[in-house]
Amino acid sequence: MTTTALFRQLHDRLAGTGVELSTVFGDEALTLQGKVVAVLLDHSVAFRLGRGTDEEARAFDVPGAAPFDPTRKGRPFRGWVCVPDTATDTWPGFAEEAISFVGRTVLAGDGGKA
């Protein structure tokens, strides 16, 4: 199964959470009330987990995980982690954590700096 198909399955699995399938920066993404939760990349998904959170640390513990650097200029987004498609079993949990993070920070008004 392709990474895109796996990402769409993840979206389907999150039905009822308010997450929508969108396009961001030309890539498929999951958004919550217009705010990005996760972005599909070539062979991974970047999850917005929050800088310095336990969830971010757990994501970086996944073999092959890496910072999300959409510009590819050595300036990764803080609080974002790319989790490879070799660890798709972890995606639902990280997606739920990202939804929670966006809901309690970005949508609550602190800009996601937590």
Backbone torsions as a table, in degrees:
resi	resn	phi	psi	omega
1	MET	NA	141.4	-179.1
2	THR	-74.4	161.1	177.0
3	THR	-62.3	-37.0	178.3
4	THR	-62.4	-44.5	179.0
5	ALA	-63.9	-39.3	178.0
6	LEU	-65.5	-38.0	178.2
7	PHE	-65.6	-41.4	178.9
8	ARG	-67.6	-34.3	173.9
9	GLN	-63.5	-39.5	177.2
10	LEU	-60.3	-45.7	177.3
11	HIS	-57.2	-47.3	179.9
12	ASP	-60.1	-39.0	-179.6
13	ARG	-65.8	-25.5	-178.1
14	LEU	-91.7	11.6	179.0
15	ALA	-53.5	137.1	179.6
16	GLY	94.6	-6.1	-179.8
17	THR	-93.4	-8.8	-177.0
18	GLY	91.6	0.4	-179.1
19	VAL	-79.1	136.9	178.8
20	GLU	-117.4	151.7	173.8
21	LEU	-84.9	124.5	-175.2
22	SER	-136.5	179.1	173.1
23	THR	-119.2	127.5	179.8
24	VAL	-134.4	129.6	-178.8
25	PHE	54.7	28.8	-179.6
26	GLY	81.4	2.2	179.8
27	ASP	-114.7	154.1	174.8
28	GLU	-67.6	144.6	-178.0
29	ALA	-147.3	161.7	170.7
30	LEU	-105.1	130.1	179.4
31	THR	-126.8	153.7	176.7
32	LEU	-125.5	112.6	-177.1
33	GLN	51.1	41.3	177.1
34	GLY	83.6	-3.4	179.9
35	LYS	-100.7	135.2	-175.0
36	VAL	-72.4	131.8	178.4
37	VAL	-106.8	-41.0	-177.1
38	ALA	-155.2	150.4	-179.4
39	VAL	-129.5	133.0	176.2
40	LEU	-80.3	130.4	175.5
41	LEU	-114.9	-169.1	-177.2
42	ASP	-56.5	-55.0	-177.2
43	HIS	-134.2	30.9	179.1
44	SER	-160.2	173.3	173.0
45	VAL	-126.4	131.7	175.4
46	ALA	-92.5	123.4	-179.5
47	PHE	-108.1	139.1	177.0
48	ARG	-90.3	99.8	-172.1
49	LEU	-110.3	-11.4	179.5
50	GLY	96.9	136.3	-179.0
51	ARG	-68.5	126.9	175.3
52	GLY	76.4	10.0	-179.2
53	THR	-83.1	160.8	175.0
54	ASP	-60.9	-36.5	-179.1
55	GLU	-64.7	-41.0	177.3
56	GLU	-61.2	-45.1	-179.9
57	ALA	-61.6	-43.0	178.7
58	ARG	-63.5	-39.0	179.7
59	ALA	-64.9	-40.8	178.8
60	PHE	-68.0	-17.7	176.3
61	ASP	-77.0	-14.3	179.1
62	VAL	-70.7	128.1	178.4
63	PRO	-55.7	128.9	179.1
64	GLY	89.6	-4.1	178.7
65	ALA	-68.1	150.7	-177.2
66	ALA	-151.4	160.3	174.5
67	PRO	-63.1	152.5	178.0
68	PHE	-90.2	110.2	-178.7
69	ASP	-122.8	80.6	-175.2
70	PRO	-64.1	-24.2	179.3
71	THR	-83.5	-17.4	-176.6
72	ARG	56.6	35.2	-179.9
73	LYS	-119.2	20.5	178.5
74	GLY	76.3	22.9	178.1
75	ARG	-125.9	74.6	-177.7
76	PRO	-66.9	152.3	174.4
77	PHE	-70.7	131.2	177.6
78	ARG	-72.8	138.8	177.2
79	GLY	83.4	4.9	178.0
80	TRP	-114.0	140.0	179.6
81	VAL	-134.6	131.8	174.4
82	CYS	-87.7	121.4	178.9
83	VAL	-109.5	123.1	-173.1
84	PRO	-69.5	161.0	179.6
85	ASP	-73.2	-1.0	172.0
86	THR	-80.1	-7.2	-179.0
87	ALA	-126.0	41.0	-177.7
88	THR	-62.2	-21.5	177.7
89	ASP	-65.5	-19.8	178.7
90	THR	-90.3	-16.3	-174.8
91	TRP	-57.0	-46.6	-178.8
92	PRO	-58.3	-42.9	179.4
93	GLY	-64.7	-43.4	178.6
94	PHE	-67.8	-35.6	177.0
95	ALA	-63.0	-44.1	178.6
96	GLU	-63.4	-39.1	177.8
97	GLU	-66.0	-40.2	179.3
98	ALA	-65.6	-40.5	176.7
99	ILE	-60.5	-45.1	179.4
100	SER	-62.5	-45.6	-179.6
101	PHE	-60.4	-49.3	-179.2
102	VAL	-62.5	-41.2	-179.8
103	GLY	-63.6	-40.5	-175.2
104	ARG	-90.2	-11.9	-178.9
105	THR	-117.3	-66.3	-175.4
106	VAL	-62.9	-50.4	-178.7
107	LEU	-73.4	-23.9	179.4
108	ALA	-82.6	-9.6	172.6
109	GLY	107.3	4.3	179.2
110	ASP	-95.1	5.1	175.3
111	GLY	77.9	7.3	178.6
112	GLY	76.8	24.4	-178.1
113	LYS	-83.2	-8.3	-179.0
114	ALA	-65.6	NA	NA
